[in-house]
Amino acid sequence: MLKGRLLLRTLGRRFASKIEPTAAQPIYLDVQATSPMDPRVVDAMLPYMINDFGNPHSRTHSYGWKAEEGVEQARKHVADLIKADPRDIVFTSGATESNNLAIKGVAKFRKQSGKNHIITLQTEHKCVLDSCRYLENEGFKVTYLPVDQGGMIDMELLERTITPETCLVSVMFVNNEIGVVQPIKEIGELCRSRGVYFHTDAAQATGKVPIDVNEMKIDLMSISAHKIYGPKGAGALYVRRRPRVRVEAQMSGGGQERGLRSGTVAAPLCIGLGEAARIAIAEMDMDKAHVERLSKMLIDGICDKLQHIIRNGEASHAYPGCVNLSFAYVEGESLLMALKSIALSSGSACTSASLEPSYVLRAIGSEEDLAHSSIRFGLGRFTTEEEFDQMQFSAAENVVFHADVYRQH
């Protein structure tokens, strides 16, 4: 089985490397892996790559002042998106760095006061799980809570798991594989009442669902630019100042970003993130309606024409732009190979090198065969109905056709 899957993936890569430049671009339905940059974001970034290229930390000339002005305006846009104070925003290289800084930084600072216990979920992003495993090797205690079959946290279990030694609870806002939205406000209120810091990885939620860090009692939150139509290589960590959250820096240097993230801030990238945040504030409701409409078209088009389809994750608590379906009796990698006109994924891009079934799907109780048969459909701002219609088959009909073919064989 593993050799067969490895061969399929190798053949797919060879095929992709030989695609003619003039070949039609496939429909992009992998928005959870990355989103296309909004042209308005590119326009906002260009001046800071060409003319206003100064170091934002240079305080002695206009080049530095101009760059700093752009970075601080971007910081305000990001803060406005999540209803935060701009001084609470720390720019990073992306959500992976933000997650590492939040989890390791809080844990190491709180350890000196006897707080050495962390709680997270089994379905978290790999960088969160690996950060927790790193801390376990450093002597910390970590509890990995299970989720129910819909992917949801058990709030009573979380409450029982918190101890006087617990320093941090880390729960993803919107799951990157199955789109489940956790009860963030309830988790935040519980953690605040118990004196425990609450961190959420909001890479898949920021700009797509309304977020108010004060109302939700969020203490730390990770953000990624390229998941909201911004540039790759930029992100942010929200770190609450009141009541103050203490974090130990994980990188030594010039003490930029409140001393939490040393190094020259990448002004063009941060400005791109800020512009993406500004657009998200203005267009979130429109994006939501658009994605919901396309999601319904896709799900109905597949489920009405094909039997033995299982939607992974609780549909009533899911972000509509992330649809994870298992096609019983069909090998997911084979189906992906056949659907050359659609850019899809069988799970997280961050674990795509693994031939093992998705640990997220296994955590919600999926059998190994069903986990191997899953495909994630990612819909976003630039996915269009016209793309569906202009194909030889619609996206849904294409999936149905090839799934039927593979089942017959």
Buried (B, 14 or more C-beta within 10 A) or exposed (E): EEEEBEEBBEEBEEEEEEEEEEEEEBBBBBBBBBBBBBEBBBEBBBBBEEEBEBBBBBEEEEBBBBBBEBBBBBBBBBBBBBEBBBEBBBBBBBBBBBBBBBBBBBBBBBBEEEBBBBBBBBBBBBBBBBBBEBBEEEEBEBBBBEBBEBBBBEEEBBEEBBEEBBBBBBBBBBBBBBBBBBBBEBBBBBBBEBEBBBBBBBBBBBBBBBBEBEEBBBBBBBBBBBBBBBBBBBBBBBBBEEEEBEBBBBBEEEEBBBEBBBBEBBBBBBBBBBBBBBBBEEBBEEBBEBBBEBBEBBBEBBBEBBEEBBBBBBBEBBBBBBBBBBBBEBBBBBBBBBBBBBBBBBBBEEBEEEBEBBBBBBBBBBEEBBBBBBBBBBBBBBBEEEBBEEBEBBBBBBBBBBBBEBBEE
